[in-house]
């Protein structure tokens, strides 16, 4: 007679995945909030670079701004995002 195997609850393995998904959701919400707090020019430049996939030169041309200005907007905006995320961690 074989011993009856009991099924172990899936909670132990599901919990880390659930927590990971929850952390990612919260991080996404925080990034969206921080993006909303950026000056319009920084926000637009970051959106074009990271969501639209444009190069810095393409962004400069589309916004009719000097390349150095666009690079500064992106760099400073990313620094503000990083600082905001670190402040909440």
N, C-alpha and C positions, 0 to 999 in steps of 0.2 A: 504494500500500500504506500503510495507516494505521499510525501508531506504536502499539505496544501500551502501554496505560496500566497502570501498576502500582498496585495498591491500597495506600494508605498504612495503616500500622497504626493502629488506633483508640486505642492506648495514650495518645498525646499528648492527645487530647481527653477520654478517660475519666479520666485521672489527677486533674484538678482536681475533677471530680464525686465521685470516690471519696474524695479527701482532704476535701472538704466534708462528705460523709456521715459520714466517720469522725470529723471534728471535732464534728459535731452529736451523734453518738452519745456521744462522750466528755463533752461538755458536759451532755448529759442524765443520764449516769451521775453526774457530779459534783453536779448539782442534786439528784438523788435522795439522794445521800449527805449533802449539806448539809441537806436537808429533814429527814432522819432525825436530825440532830444538834440540831435546834431543840427548844425546850421544847414540850411537848404542846399547850399553848394556842395558841402562835404557829403551829405546824404546822397545827392544825385550822382556825384562822381563815384562813390563807392558802389551804388546800385548798378551803374553802367559797367564798372570794372568786374564786379563779382557776380552779378545776377544776369547781366547781358553779355559778358565775356569780351567787352571792348578793351583794346589796349589803351595805354595812357595817351598815346598820340591820337588815336581815334576819338577818345573822350574830349581832348583839347579841341580837335577840329569840330566836333558836334556841338560843343558848348561855346565855341568862339573865344576861347581863353588860351593864354600861353601854357605850354607844356609844363613849365616849372610850377605854375599856379595849380594846375590839376594834380601834379605829383604831391605838392604840399597839402592840398585838401585831402587827398586819399591817406597820406601818411598821418596827418594830424587827426583825421577822423578815426582811423584804425587805432591810434594810440588812445583816444578817448574811449573807444569801445573796450579796449583791453583793460584800461584803468577801471571802467565801470563794472566789468565782469569780475575783476580781481577784488573789488570792494565788496561784492556780494558773496564771494566764496568763503 
